[in-house]
């Protein structure tokens, strides 16, 4: 399981990579196979929730899911 703010760092890095890749792309449209693959991989890497999570962990997991939704909701 990831600890600390590692999920947030991963999420920021993945969003940055997505922006770079889609910004350099020559395709027209709102996404493509690369974006879908990135979002699928990202979604699978999101932490799971437990009733034993601390308040801080719940907040960090919530932020990770919020960032994912903001970046990948249009697909």
MDTraj code that builds the backbone (N, CA, C; nanometers):
import mdtraj as md
import numpy as np

residues = "UNK UNK UNK UNK UNK UNK UNK UNK UNK UNK UNK UNK UNK UNK UNK UNK UNK UNK UNK UNK UNK UNK UNK UNK UNK UNK UNK UNK UNK UNK UNK UNK UNK UNK UNK UNK UNK UNK UNK UNK UNK UNK UNK UNK UNK UNK UNK UNK UNK UNK UNK UNK UNK UNK UNK UNK UNK UNK UNK UNK UNK UNK UNK UNK UNK UNK UNK UNK UNK UNK UNK UNK UNK UNK UNK".split()
xyz = np.array([
    [0.0838, -0.1187, 0.0000],
    [0.0000, 0.0000, 0.0000],
    [0.0881, 0.1246, 0.0000],
    [0.0468, 0.2240, -0.0717],
    [0.1220, 0.3484, -0.0758],
    [0.0988, 0.4261, 0.0529],
    [0.2017, 0.4946, 0.0981],
    [0.1897, 0.5699, 0.2214],
    [0.2223, 0.7156, 0.1969],
    [0.1926, 0.7981, 0.2960],
    [0.2244, 0.9401, 0.2868],
    [0.1508, 1.0063, 0.1727],
    [0.2197, 1.0962, 0.1059],
    [0.1568, 1.1662, -0.0058],
    [0.1995, 1.1071, -0.1399],
    [0.2471, 0.9835, -0.1395],
    [0.2885, 0.9165, -0.2631],
    [0.1756, 0.9095, -0.3651],
    [0.0504, 0.8771, -0.3255],
    [-0.0562, 0.8750, -0.4264],
    [-0.0749, 1.0112, -0.4927],
    [-0.0614, 1.1167, -0.4163],
    [-0.0782, 1.2511, -0.4718],
    [0.0354, 1.2819, -0.5691],
    [0.1582, 1.2472, -0.5338],
    [0.2714, 1.2706, -0.6228],
    [0.2535, 1.1927, -0.7526],
    [0.2073, 1.0675, -0.7416],
    [0.1835, 0.9862, -0.8599],
    [0.0754, 1.0491, -0.9465],
    [-0.0309, 1.0944, -0.8841],
    [-0.1411, 1.1549, -0.9588],
    [-0.0945, 1.2801, -1.0327],
    [-0.0185, 1.3636, -0.9666],
    [0.0316, 1.4863, -1.0297],
    [0.1238, 1.4510, -1.1465],
    [0.2109, 1.3527, -1.1263],
    [0.3019, 1.3124, -1.2338],
    [0.2248, 1.2559, -1.3525],
    [0.1220, 1.1776, -1.3261],
    [0.0440, 1.1189, -1.4350],
    [-0.0363, 1.2244, -1.5096],
    [-0.0924, 1.3198, -1.4370],
    [-0.1651, 1.4289, -1.5034],
    [-0.0690, 1.5096, -1.5893],
    [0.0488, 1.5379, -1.5367],
    [0.1487, 1.6124, -1.6131],
    [0.1863, 1.5369, -1.7397],
    [0.2096, 1.4081, -1.7267],
    [0.2431, 1.3264, -1.8429],
    [0.1295, 1.3268, -1.9449],
    [0.0068, 1.3169, -1.8975],
    [-0.1090, 1.3193, -1.9869],
    [-0.1166, 1.4515, -2.0624],
    [-0.0949, 1.5615, -1.9925],
    [-0.0989, 1.6928, -2.0559],
    [0.0107, 1.7049, -2.1607],
    [0.1284, 1.6580, -2.1275],
    [0.2405, 1.6643, -2.2222],
    [0.2097, 1.5801, -2.3455],
    [0.1645, 1.4581, -2.3239],
    [0.1370, 1.3688, -2.4366],
    [0.0231, 1.4194, -2.5241],
    [-0.0828, 1.4686, -2.4638],
    [-0.1949, 1.5164, -2.5445],
    [-0.1632, 1.6509, -2.6079],
    [-0.0788, 1.7301, -2.5459],
    [-0.0394, 1.8580, -2.6036],
    [0.0495, 1.8408, -2.7255],
    [0.1248, 1.7333, -2.7319],
    [0.2142, 1.7074, -2.8438],
    [0.1479, 1.6235, -2.9523],
    [0.0298, 1.5803, -2.9277],
    [-0.0379, 1.4917, -3.0207],
    [-0.0876, 1.5684, -3.1426],
    [-0.0877, 1.5014, -3.2559],
    [-0.1355, 1.5621, -3.3797],
    [-0.2785, 1.5211, -3.4103],
    [-0.3405, 1.4444, -3.3221],
    [-0.4766, 1.3998, -3.3477],
    [-0.5755, 1.5067, -3.3071],
    [-0.6894, 1.5038, -3.3716],
    [-0.7965, 1.5976, -3.3400],
    [-0.9032, 1.5205, -3.2637],
    [-0.9553, 1.5797, -3.1598],
    [-1.0590, 1.5136, -3.0827],
    [-1.0278, 1.5208, -2.9350],
    [-1.1193, 1.4680, -2.8574],
    [-1.1062, 1.4759, -2.7118],
    [-1.0537, 1.3446, -2.6566],
    [-0.9379, 1.3034, -2.6991],
    [-0.8791, 1.1826, -2.6433],
    [-0.8377, 1.0859, -2.7505],
    [-0.8044, 0.9702, -2.7088],
    [-0.7622, 0.8665, -2.8003],
    [-0.7187, 0.7451, -2.7234],
    [-0.6555, 0.6538, -2.7938],
    [-0.6142, 0.5279, -2.7326],
    [-0.5106, 0.5497, -2.6226],
    [-0.4185, 0.6427, -2.6433],
    [-0.3148, 0.6675, -2.5421],
    [-0.3766, 0.7229, -2.4145],
    [-0.4648, 0.8200, -2.4295],
    [-0.5300, 0.8790, -2.3125],
    [-0.6129, 0.7736, -2.2386],
    [-0.6846, 0.6915, -2.3130],
    [-0.7648, 0.5869, -2.2504],
    [-0.6765, 0.4881, -2.1743],
    [-0.5642, 0.4514, -2.2340],
    [-0.4722, 0.3576, -2.1681],
    [-0.4139, 0.4188, -2.0414],
    [-0.3789, 0.5475, -2.0469],
    [-0.3256, 0.6147, -1.9283],
    [-0.4298, 0.6193, -1.8174],
    [-0.5520, 0.6540, -1.8526],
    [-0.6583, 0.6617, -1.7520],
    [-0.6903, 0.5239, -1.6941],
    [-0.6896, 0.4213, -1.7780],
    [-0.7144, 0.2859, -1.7285],
    [-0.6061, 0.2427, -1.6300],
    [-0.4805, 0.2669, -1.6656],
    [-0.3697, 0.2306, -1.5768],
    [-0.3755, 0.3106, -1.4475],
    [-0.4069, 0.4380, -1.4597],
    [-0.4162, 0.5232, -1.3416],
    [-0.5275, 0.4744, -1.2498],
    [-0.6430, 0.4438, -1.3080],
    [-0.7570, 0.3989, -1.2281],
    [-0.7231, 0.2706, -1.1519],
    [-0.6527, 0.1809, -1.2162],
    [-0.6154, 0.0552, -1.1509],
    [-0.5145, 0.0766, -1.0382],
    [-0.4409, 0.1873, -1.0431],
    [-0.3398, 0.2121, -0.9403],
    [-0.3935, 0.2919, -0.8215],
    [-0.5179, 0.3382, -0.8306],
    [-0.5738, 0.4157, -0.7198],
    [-0.5849, 0.3284, -0.5946],
    [-0.5595, 0.3886, -0.4783],
    [-0.5649, 0.3103, -0.3547],
    [-0.7077, 0.2689, -0.3220],
    [-0.7200, 0.1579, -0.2513],
    [-0.8510, 0.1128, -0.2072],
    [-0.8811, 0.1750, -0.0715],
    [-1.0072, 0.1733, -0.0376],
    [-1.0506, 0.2340, 0.0882],
    [-1.0829, 0.1261, 0.1901],
    [-1.0709, 0.1622, 0.3169],
    [-1.0997, 0.0702, 0.4264],
    [-1.1636, 0.1488, 0.5404],
    [-1.2498, 0.0827, 0.6141],
    [-1.3104, 0.1493, 0.7301],
    [-1.2064, 0.1755, 0.8391],
    [-1.0890, 0.1152, 0.8259],
    [-0.9813, 0.1356, 0.9236],
    [-0.8910, 0.2546, 0.8883],
    [-0.9149, 0.3195, 0.7734],
    [-0.8323, 0.4331, 0.7331],
    [-0.8456, 0.5480, 0.8316],
    [-0.7342, 0.6186, 0.8515],
    [-0.7378, 0.7382, 0.9361],
    [-0.8061, 0.8504, 0.8588],
    [-0.8395, 0.9554, 0.9270],
    [-0.9017, 1.0712, 0.8630],
    [-0.8085, 1.1281, 0.7556],
    [-0.6799, 1.1344, 0.7850],
    [-0.5830, 1.1859, 0.6887],
    [-0.5773, 1.0960, 0.5648],
    [-0.5738, 0.9658, 0.5861],
    [-0.5701, 0.8726, 0.4733],
    [-0.6965, 0.8840, 0.3897],
    [-0.8116, 0.8963, 0.4539],
    [-0.9373, 0.9143, 0.3815],
    [-0.9320, 1.0396, 0.2944],
    [-0.8769, 1.1481, 0.3487],
    [-0.8662, 1.2729, 0.2731],
    [-0.7710, 1.2575, 0.1543],
    [-0.6587, 1.1912, 0.1763],
    [-0.5616, 1.1713, 0.0678],
    [-0.6195, 1.0833, -0.0436],
    [-0.6891, 0.9780, -0.0056],
    [-0.7518, 0.8916, -0.1048],
    [-0.8606, 0.9688, -0.1796],
    [-0.9365, 1.0475, -0.1080],
    [-1.0401, 1.1297, -0.1716],
    [-0.9817, 1.2269, -0.2730],
    [-0.8703, 1.2902, -0.2381],
    [-0.8045, 1.3827, -0.3321],
    [-0.7535, 1.3079, -0.4551],
    [-0.6981, 1.1889, -0.4341],
    [-0.6483, 1.1097, -0.5473],
    [-0.7620, 1.0766, -0.6433],
    [-0.8781, 1.0383, -0.5899],
    [-0.9931, 1.0082, -0.6747],
    [-1.0476, 1.1338, -0.7417],
    [-1.0476, 1.2461, -0.6706],
    [-1.0945, 1.3728, -0.7292],
    [-1.0068, 1.4145, -0.8472],
    [-0.8766, 1.4028, -0.8312],
    [-0.7842, 1.4388, -0.9389],
    [-0.8031, 1.3461, -1.0577],
    [-0.8185, 1.2171, -1.0300],
    [-0.8431, 1.1214, -1.1370],
    [-0.9701, 1.1575, -1.2126],
    [-1.0770, 1.1846, -1.1415],
    [-1.2045, 1.2191, -1.2063],
    [-1.1919, 1.3456, -1.2900],
    [-1.1201, 1.4437, -1.2399],
    [-1.1031, 1.5688, -1.3144],
    [-1.0250, 1.5460, -1.4439],
    [-0.9265, 1.4594, -1.4395],
    [-0.8428, 1.4357, -1.5556],
    [-0.9051, 1.3379, -1.6548],
    [-0.9828, 1.2431, -1.6058],
    [-1.0285, 1.1341, -1.6935],
    [-1.1801, 1.1267, -1.7087],
    [-1.2520, 1.2252, -1.6616],
    [-1.3988, 1.2160, -1.6653],
    [-1.4567, 1.2281, -1.8063],
    [-1.3857, 1.2857, -1.9000],
    [-1.4400, 1.3080, -2.0329],
    [-1.4268, 1.1901, -2.1276],
    [-1.3824, 1.0776, -2.0801],
    [-1.3648, 0.9650, -2.1724],
    [-1.4777, 0.8675, -2.1666],
])
top = md.Topology()
chain = top.add_chain()
for i, resn in enumerate(residues, 1):
    res = top.add_residue(resn, chain, resSeq=i)
    for name in ("N", "CA", "C"):
        top.add_atom(name, md.element.get_by_symbol(name[0]), res)
traj = md.Trajectory(xyz[None], top)
